[in-house]
Amino acid sequence: MTTRWLSPEEQRAWRAYIAASRLLEDAIDRQLQQEGGMPHLFYSVLANLSDAPGRRLRMTDLAETLKITRSRLTYAVTRLERDGLVRRENCDQDKRGSVAVLTDEGAAVLERTAPGHVETVRALLFDRITPEQVGQLAEICTGIARGLQGDDDARSGADGVPWLRRSSCPSTPPAGS
């Protein structure tokens, strides 16, 4: 099998993507730590629960929405639960499953934290690109995500996406938590 090396333009694009995504995630995480006392992952859990009907989602559905492993979600929800921002309930449809529910306290924390988060995202990303590039960014990222999720690739399966993966080692806390 012959290696398909990246062209100089592809290499430039790849390195630019890596630099931008790491710097953006770091800046967003720092802002949320400073203003909300939580990492980006925890904020994302709260935000997704706030958008869900009844402010509740099955843990497996929440892991899929967040594009993370179930063990990483369990860690995050356990921490949020300890702080009174989320609670877990048994799932009526599946006795083995559980549902994450945003508490009133969690909703209040999200309401206080959201304006600063949105301003940070706007300043760091959307204020730096044109309206046309916003559409292009959405299209590019949607295509990449679709391909990685297996929608247009035969390599899909339990090991292909994080929320279906079984952890083979004990869960470790995400960096920055």
N, C-alpha and C positions, 0 to 999 in steps of 0.2 A: 504494500500500500504506500502510495506516494503522499508525503505531507503537503497539504495545500497551505503554504505559508501566506500570511497576510501581506497584501500589497502595501506600499508605503502610505497610501491614502487610508486604507483600512486600519493600519497600525496607528496612524495619527488619530483617527476617529475612536478607536478602542481605548487608547490612552487618555484621550480627552474625556470620554464617557466615564472611565474609572475615576479620574481625578475629580470631575464634577460631582459624581454620585457620592463619593466618599466625603468630599468637603460639604456638600449639601446636607447629607445625613448627620455629620458631626455638628454643623451649625444649628440644625433643627433640634437635635438632641440636647445641645448645650442650652438653647433658649428654653426648652421645656423643663429641663432640670432647674434652671434658675428661677423661672416664673411659676412653674407648677409642681416642682419637687418630684418630677417623674421623668423617666426616659420616654423616648418617642413611641416605643412599643406599647407602653402602658396607656399613653394618650390615645393611641390608635384603637386599643381595646374599648376604652370609654366612648370614643367618637362613633365607632361602629355599633356599639350597643345603643347609643342614643338615637341612631338612625333606624334601628330595627323596630318592628311593630311591638308595642308593649315594652320597649327597651330591653328585649330579651332575645337571645339566640342560643341554639344548641352549640355546645363547645366545638363539635366537629365542623359545623357550618362557619363558626367564627374563625377557626384555624384556617379554613379554606379561603375565607374573605381576606384575612390578613396575610395569607401565603406563607405560613409558618408551620412548624411541626406541632403536633398535639402536645408533646412534652414541653415545648417552649411556651405554648399558650397556658398550659396548666401552671407552670411556674409563675407567669405574669398574673393570672387570675388569682392564684393563691396570695400573692403579695397585695393585690388590689383588694381582695377580700379581707385581709388582715387590717387594712386601712379603712375598711367600711365603705369602699367605693363601689364594690361589686359583691353580689352574693350568688351562690350556686344553689340550684334547686334540682330535684330529680326530674327526669324527663318522663312525661306521661306516656309517650308513644314507645319509648325504649327504656326498659328498666336498667340497662347498663349505662345509658347515656345521662348527661347532665346538661343543664341550661345555665348560662351566665346571665345575670340580671343586673342592670345598672341601678344602683340605689339613688335615692334623692340626694344624698351627700355626694355621690359620684357625679350626678348631673350638675350639681352646684359647682364642683371643682372644674368640670369641663366648661361650664359657662364662664367661669372666671379666667380660665386658661386659653380658651379658643381665640379671643381677639388678638392676643400677642402671637399666637401660633400662626394665624392666618396672615397677619402683617409680616411675619418673618418669611413665610412661604412666598408671599407676594414680592417682598423686597429682594429675596435671594434668587428667585426663579422667574416669575412672570414679569417683573419690571425690567428684566434683562433681555427679554425676547419680544419679537413682534407678534401681533395677533395672528398673522399667518403661521408663524413658527409654533404658536400654541397648538393649532390644529395639527401641524406636522408632528409635534412631539407626542400628542395623544395618539395619532395614527401609528407612529413608529413603536411606541411603548405597548400599545394594544397588540400589534402584530408580534412583537417579541414575546409578550406574555402568553398569547394564544399558542404560539409554537412551543414554548416551554411547558405548557400545560398539556400538550399532546393533542390539541384540537386539530392540528394539521400535520401531525407527525406520528408515525407508527410506534415510536418508542415510549408511548405513554404507558402508565401502569403504576402499581403501588410504590415503586421506588422513584418514579419520575417527578412527583410533586411532594413538597414537604408535609402537607397535612395528611397524606396517606402513609408516610414512612413510619416504620416502627423503629424506635430508638434501640440501638444495640448496646448502648452504654448508659450509665446514669445521667440524668439531665443535669446540665451545668447552667448556671445563670448566665444570661446574655451579658456581654461586655457593657460596662457603663450602668449596670443596674444596682 
